[in-house]
Every structure is written in structure tokens, then in C-alpha cells.
């Protein structure tokens, strides 16, 4: 009953914490509310969750990373690829070396390799925390996409650096070239494994569906199992399971744009995934909070490991490290933006220097989350010779403190930093969407015209149904194009009209897929239009069967 009780408590806590955040008017970010709720659970109950890092990574990361890779706008990733890769890899390495050296100066009692391990733990931002913190703050679209893209990929680089630092502690040496080879293999192999396995699963699934028909529940289960299979396979061959899960999600997004799945399958699958995301995101922060009382109980031991006993010194370390992370991030972002402005000069009268408020907001929004705590907890307990792993409790306590402080600072400062700020100009997405809607409506009308020619039985009833459905699309065109007109339709058979609506929607879907494959619309816009056709088709299908 122990595991079942823990699951029930966590799920209840997710719901209650969400209600509390809403009752507070969302003035306190949901992750902070959930961490506080988790701490209350830890203090007032004997839940006693033992947070095993490997189990945590396997249980929580695959579906969340897969879903983020699936839903992240691919066009935005391509447009912001230099910035995202610079932050996800360049900033991580810059932080590991810079913060690692600073830690060794601040805490001489901590071995240098352990300093780099702590820096690696703190270097990646958390995709769950970043997305949650941005939920109620009006962040410019491009900035939000960069933050999400960075958090998708920097877990991989940070965890690889952590693995290398731990290996140096365990062996007492560091080999550069083998380490570089491991990094390249982890990144390239993870992406290849994730994309290949996701494509293979989709191909097998479509092959079976073409012969046996599509079962919605089976399709949903396959989508849930795919990220776990990808993560475990990549981890077993030494690749980055984080990048594998992200790549699998991105490949699944590309496959889904074919529109081959049933509309009902996509609607139900979206509902399942949104519920799963809501539950896992909340459970992560509740677990983080639940661990805090136990972590705080080791304050004395952690202080002794630092060589400066006392809670004040530990608080000073947390403040200094959080400040150092912000300064390193600010420096990197400022230089990156300055280089970008130099390479792509703004129009006459435009900005020639980085906007300090935007750069500060980017620095503040790089919050740490449960991945950081799990990474700290994953440190071994003992060395190969049986001696305790040096400064392990101190690393865990500092990591927990930095997580809390980064979330609090972001919650307090982001609204004022972003108030009235204007990001870089966005492309004309409204025009792209309008043109896409016009084209898919015309495709539907063409399909209806063909259906009318094939299905005319001479009594005029079927043609009246065709005319009625076509009228609705001409009305849509009249709103999108002022020159379009809407003819009046005759009395029709309701059943024929519903079937023709479904036919037209299938034509819409085919046109959307064609537009996406031809790179004439972005992937996120194509997914939005497909969701609309799915909902409409499901409604007409239900009416037709009823």
C-alpha cells in the first residue's frame, strides 16, 4: 500500500496546490506553491519518499521531454537555433568552468572535481520550471521559445558534464579526449536513436493500422510507451537519453503532420497527454518540497563539510552561487545579443545595443528545478576505496537552496522586468494563418464539387446537400476574402450534409498536410489547424452515427 498511498497523496496535492495558486490570484508561481505544499507534507506526515535519482529520471523525464519536443514550434526552433544552441551548450560549459573555479575558491574544503560536479548540477535550467514560471508572465514570444528550447537541450549537456566530473572524483584523474568523444557520442547518438526509434514505431503502427484498422486506445498507449522505450534504449548504449526523448517527440510531431491518424484518436490522445503533463509537473515540485525537511536536517553536517560551521555560511554560499549563476548567464547572453546585433544590424533608428532589461529577464528566467536536485542526489555515497563521497551533503543542500532562491527571484522580478518591454519584431503570423485558412477552404470546396459530380442521382437532394456544405465554406471565405460571396442553399437531407462535411474536412486536412510538407506554414500552425479539423470531424461523425 505504500506506493499507492504516495501516488494518491501526490495527485491530491497536485490538485489542491493548483487551487491554492488560483485562489492567490497566481501572484505566487505555481512551482513555489507546490514546493511549499510538498514541504508541508514532509513535515506533517511520514510519507518518507526516498527519491532515487535513476527512478526519478526514468519515471518523469521521458514523457515530459517527449511532449515538449512534440509540441515545441519547430519553426521557432529553427529561427532561434543559434541562440538556443549557444545557451544549451556554450553557456553550460562556460558555467561549469566558471562556477567550478569560483566554488573551489569559496569552499577550499571541497575537492576541485566535486566543485565541477556541483557546477554541472546547477548549470542546466529546468524545462518544467521555466514553462511553469512563464505561465502567468507576459513573456515576449521569441524569449519564451528560446527559454523552452534551451531547457530542452541543456539537461543533456549538464548531465554529461556531471557524469565526467563524477568519474574524475571516482578515478582521481580526468582524460580530455575520451571525455570529448563521450560527449559527442552522447549528443549525436541520443538524437539519432530517438528520431530513428520514433520513426520506426510510427511506421510499424501505420502498417498494422492499414491492415487491421485503427484502435484509439491502442494508439494512445503506443504514444505513452514510445518515450520510455526511447529513453531506456539510449541510456543502455551510453547515449544521452534526454536528447533521445526530445528527438523522439520532434520526430513524432513531424509524423503526425501526415494526418493519417483518426480525428478521434488525436483528440483523446491530446486529452490524455495534457492530463499526464499536469500530474507529472505538479508531482515533481511536490516531491522536491517533500525532500526539503530531510535535506535541512543535515545542515550541521553540510556546514562541517564546508569548513565554516554555521547556517549563516551556508546561506551566504547559496546567495553567492545564485548571484554568480546570474552574472555568468547575464554576461553570456549580453555578449551573444551584441554579436547578433553586430552581424545583423537593426534598421535605421533601431537598437544598436542589447536591451539590458531583456537580458536581465533572460538571466532571471533561467530557473533551476527538480532536475538539479535529482542530479545532486545521484552522486555516489562512497568512493571505490569505501571512503565517503566528499562533500555530498553540502552539494545537495546548496543545490536545494539555489533552486528555491532562483524560483523566488524569478517570481518577484520577472513581472516588473517584463512590464511594457517590447521584444524583437515577430513575423506576420496572422497573414500566414489567414492564407492557410483560405487555401484549405478552397480545397474543401473543390472536393465538394467533385463529390457533387460523382454523387448526383438525379433527384437533386444530394446536390442540395453539397450546395449547403459548400455554402458554409464560401461563407468562411467571405470572411477571409471580402470579394467572396455566399449563395443561398435549398432544403437538404441532414445525413448527406454531415457526410459531406466530413468529406470536406478530410480535404482540409490533406491541404494542411500539403502546406506543411511544402514549408508554406509553420508546424505549430499546421497542428493548430489539424486540431480544429479533428474537433469538427468528431462532431459531425458523432451526429452522422447518431
N, C-alpha and C positions, 0 to 999 in steps of 0.2 A: 504493500500500500504506500510505501514511502515515496516512490517515484510518481505515482498517480496523485498523491497529495500535493507534491511540489508543483506538478503541472497545473492542477486546479487552482492552487494559490496564485501562481504566476498569471494565469489567464484572468482570474478575477481582479488581480492587481492591475493588469493592463487596462481593463475596462474602467475601474474606479479612478485610476490616475488620469485617464483621458477626461473623465467627467470633472475631476478636480481642476484640471488645467483650463477647461472651458468655463467652469464656474469662476475662475480667477480672471476671466477675460483674456486668456492667453498672454497675460503680461509676463508670466514666468514660462519659459520654454518648456515644452513637454518633457524632454530628456531630464531636466533638473527636477521636475515634479516626480518623475518615475524613479530617479535615483533616491530622492528623499523618501518615497514610499517604500522602496526596497530596503533602505536603511532602517525604517520603522519596522518592517517585517523582521529584519535580522535582530533588532533589539528586543522585540516583544514576543518572539516565537522561537521555537527550537527547530526551525526548518532545516538549518545546517546543511545548506547546499555546498557540496565540495566541487568547486569549479575546476574541473580537469581541462586544461587548455586544449588538448587534442580533441576531446569530445566536443568542447565548445566550438572549435573551428569547424569540425565536420558537421555538426548539427545546425549551426546558424549561418555560416558564411556561404555555402553553396547556393541555397535558394535566393538569398538576398543579393548576392553578386550577380547571379544569373538573371534575376529580374531587372536589376539596374542596367545590365548590359543589353537586355532585351528592349527596354523602354527608353533608354537614353537616345535623344535625337542624333542620328548618325551624321546628318548634315552639319550640325553644330560641332560635333567632334572633329569632323574634317576641317571645318573653318578655323577651329581653335587648337588644332593638333600641336603646333609648335609650343604654345603656351602650356597646354596640358602636359605634354611630354617633358617640357622643361621643369615643371613643378613636380611631376610624378617621379622623375628620376634624378635630374640635376639638383633640385632643391633637397631631395632626400640625402644624396651623397654629401652635399655641402653641409647639411645639418649634422649628419653623423660625424664628420671630421671636425667641424667647428665646435659643436656642443660636446663631443667626446673630449677634445683637448681642454675645454673650459671646465668640464666636470673633474678632470684629473687635477687641475689647479685648485678648484674649490674644495674637493674632498680627496686629499692625498692618500688617505687610508684605503680608498677604493682603487683596485688594480686598473691599469690603463685599459686592458681588454674588456673589463666589466663596464668601465665608463663608456666605451664604444657600444657595448651591448645595450646599455640604458639609452644612449643617444639613438640607437636604431629602433628601440621600442617606441620612443617619443617622436620619431621623425615622420611617420605617416599620419595624415589626417584620417578621420573616420567617415566613410560614406554615409552610414546611418545617422551619425550625429550631425554631419554637415547638412544633410537633407532635412532632418528634423528641425534644426536651428533656423533654417531658411523658410520654414513653413508659414510663419506669420510675419516675416520681414520682407518688405518690397525690394528685393534684390534685383538689380538690372539683369536682364536675361542672359547676356553674354557672361557676366561674372558668375552667375549661378551655374551655367553649363561648364565653365572652367573648373569651378569648385567640385562639381559632381564628377567630371572626367578625371581630375587629379586624384580624388579619393578612390575612384575605381581602380586605378593602376598603382598608386604608391604603396598600397599594402604589400604588393609583391616585392618591390624593391626594398622596403623597410624590413620585411621578414627575412629576405635573403641576407641582408646585412646583419641581422640579428643572428642568423644561423652561422655566418662566418665568424662573428665576434665570439659566440659561444664555443665554436670549435677552437678558436685561439686560446680561450681560457682553459679548455679541457686538455689541449695538447701542449700549451706553452709556447706555440710558435704560430706565425702567420705566413702563408705562401701566396704571393700575389697572383702569379699566372694561373695556377689551378683555381684560385678563387674567382678570377675573372672569367675563366672558362665555365665555372659553375653558374655564374650569374647569367652569362649569355645562354647557356643551355636551359636554365630555369625559365627565362623570359620567352625565348623562341619556341622551346618545346611546349611550354604551357599554352601558348596561343595556338600552336599547330594541333595539339591534342584536343583542346576544347572545340575548335572550329571543325575538325575532322569528325570527332565523335558525334557532335550535334548534327552535322550534315548526314552522317551515316544513319543515325536513329531516325531522322526525318525521312530519308529515302526508304528505309525498311517500312516505316509506318505508312507511307503513301502507297507502297507496293501492296501491303496487306489490305489496306482500305479499298484499293481498286478492285480487289478480288472478293473480299468478304463484306464490304460495306463498312461504314464508319459508326463506331460506338462512342458516344460523347464521354462517358465515364472513363473508358479505357484511354482515350486521348488525353484527358486531364491527368490521369495517373502517370502516363508516359512523360508529360511535361514536368511533373514533380520529381520523377526519378532521374531524369537526364542530368540536372546539375550535380546530384550526388555521385552518379557514375563518373561524370567528367572529373570531378574534384578528386575522388579516390584514385582513379586511374593515373591522373597526372602526378599525384603525390607519390604513388607507388614506384614511378620510374624516375623520380628526382626532379621533375619539372615543377613550375610554380602552379599549385592548384588554384590560387587566386586568379591569375591571368587565364587559366583554363576555364574557370566558371564564367568569367566575364566574356571571353571569346565565344563560349558556347551560347550564351544569351544573345550576343550580337548576331551570330550565325542563325539562330532560331528566328530572330526578327526578320532577317533577310528572307528566310524560307517562307515565313508566314505571309509575306507580301505577295506570294503567288495566289493567295485567296482560295486555296484548294480545300481547306477545312470547312466544315459546315458552319453556318452562321450561329446556330445554337451552341456548337462546341466552343466557339470563340467567346461568346457571351458568358457562358457558365465558367469557362476557364479563367476569364478575367476576374470574375467574382471570387473564385477560389483563391487566386493568387493575391488579390488585394486583401482578403481576409488573413491569409498566411503572412503577408508582409506586415500588416497591422499588429498581429500577435507576436511575431518574432522581434520586430523593432522594440516593442514595449518590453518584452521579456528580457532582452539584452540589458536595458538600462535598469530594470528591476533587479536583475542578478548582480549588476555592477554595484548598486546600492546595498544589496544584501551582504556583499562581501566586505563592505567598509568597516562595520564593527569589529570583525575579526582582524582586519588589517590594522586598525587603530590600536588593538590590544597589543600589538607588537612594537609600539612606538619606542619603548625603552630599549629594546634590543636593537632596533634600527638606529637609534641615536648613538648607541655604543659603537656600532659598526662604523659610523661616520667619523669617529674620533672626537666629536663635540657633543657630549651628552646634553640632553635637554630638548624639549618640544620647540623652543624658540629657534634653535638652529635648524631643525627640520623644516619649520615654516619658512625660514629665510632661504633655505635651499629651493623649496618649491617656488617661492616668489622669483628668485633669481633665475631659475631654469625656465620658468614660464616667460619671463621677460626676455631671456636670451633667445628662446624659440621665436618670439615675436620679432625681435630685432633681425635675426637671421632671415626670417621669412620676408620682412619688410625690405631688407637690402636686396634679396634676390628678385623680388617682384619689381622693385623700383628699377633695377638695372635692366631687367627683361623688358619692361614697358619702354624705358628710354631707348633701348636698342631697336625695339619695334617702331617707335616713332621716328627714329633716325632713318631706318630702312624704308619706311612708308610714310613720308611726310604728310602732315594734315593739309587740307586745302587752305588757301589764303585766309588768314584770320582765325584759323583753327588752333587747337592746343599744341604747343611745341614741347611741353614738359609734362611728366606724369602728374596726374591729379593725386595730391597727397592724401585726400580723404578716401579716394577709391583704393589706393594702395594700402592705406591703413585698414580699411574694411576688409580687403583681401587677406591681410595678415591676421586680423582678429577672427575672421570666419574660419580659419584653418584649425578647427577644434579637434581635440583628441576624444576618443571614445573607448568602447569596450574592447576593441582590437588591441589597443595599447595595454590595457590591464591583462588581457589574455596572454599577450606576448611576454609581459613581465612574469606572470605566473608560470609560463612554460620553461623558465630557467631551471636547470637541473638542481637537485637538492645537494648532491655530493659530486666531488671530482673523481677521476679514475682511481686515485690512491685512497679513496674513502674519506678525505677531508671535506668539510662543508664547503659548498659553493660560496665564494667570497661575496659579502655584501648583498646577498639575495633579498633579505627582508627590507633592506634600505632601498633597493631598486624598486620593489613592489610598492612601498609606501610613497616614494617620490612620484612614481607613475600615477598612482591613485590621486595624489594631491594635484598634479598638473592637469589631469583630466577634469577634476572639479573646477579648478580655477579657470581653465580655458573656457569651459562652458558658461561659467558665471560672467566672465569678462565679455564674452560674445553676446550673452543675453542682455547685458546692461548697455554696451557701447554700440552695437550694430544699428539699432533704430535711429540714434542720433547721427551716426556717421553717414548713414544712407538717406537721411531725410533731405529730400529735394535734390539729390545727386542725379546727374544725367550720365548714363553710360555711353559707350560708343554707339553711333547710329546703327540701327538694325536694317537688314534688307527688307524690301517691300513684300512681306509675307502675306499681307491681306490680298494684294494683287495676284500673287501666285495661287492662293486658295480660290479666289473668285474665278480665275481662268480654268482651274482644275474642275470646279463645280460645273462650269459651262460645258466643258468638254465631256464630262461623264453624263450630263443630262442629254446632250446631243446623241451620245452613244446609245442611251436608253431609248430615245425616240426612234433612232434608226432600227433598233432591234424590234420595237413595237410595229414599225412599218412592215418589216419582213414577216413578222408573225401575222399581221393582218392579211398579207397577200397569200400566205400559206393556209390560213385557217378559215377563210371565207366559205361558209356553207350555203350562201345564197339567201338566208333569211334576215341578214343584216344585224342579228343580235350580237354575234361575235365582233363584227366591225364596230358596233356601238361601244362594246367594252374596250376595244383597242383605242377608240377615239377618246373615251373617258379617261383612261390611264394616261394617254399621250397628252391630254389637256393639262393634267396635273404637272407634267414635266414642262409643257410650254408656259404654264403659269410660273414655274420656278425660273425659267429662262427670262420671262418678262420682268422678274425682279432683279435678275442679274444683268440683263441686257434690256434697256428701255425700249429698243426697237422691236422686241419680241411681242407677239400677240397671243391671246388665249381664246381659241374658238369655243363655242358652246357645244356640249355633248348631249346625246339623246338618252332615253331610258335604257338601262343595261341590265344584264344578268350579273348579280353580285359575285357569284363563284368565278365567272370568267374574268371579272375585274381583278379579283385577288390573285388569280394565277398570272395574269398579265403584269400586275405589279411585281410579282416575284421574278418573272422573266426580265422585266426592265431593270430590276435591282441587280440581277446577275450580269446584265450588260454593263451596268455602272461599275460593278466590281471588276470586270475584265478591263474596262477603260482605266480604272485606277491603277491596276497592276501594270498595264502598259505604260502609263505615265511615270510610275515609279521606276520600272525597269529602264526606261529611257532617260532617267535622271532629270525629268522635267518638273518633278515635285519632290520635296524632301520626304524622307522615310517617315518622320513623325506626322506630317500632313497626310500621307497615304494611310497610315494606321488610323488616324482620326476619321478619315472618310470611310475606311473599311468598317470601323465600329458603327458608324451611322447606318451603313447599308445592312450590317448584321442585325441591328436592332429592328430596322424596318422590315427586313425579310422575316425575322422570327415572328413579328406581329402578324404579318399577312399569312404566314404559314399556319399559325395557330387559328386564324379566322377561317382559312380555307378548309382545315381539317375539322373545325367545329361546325 
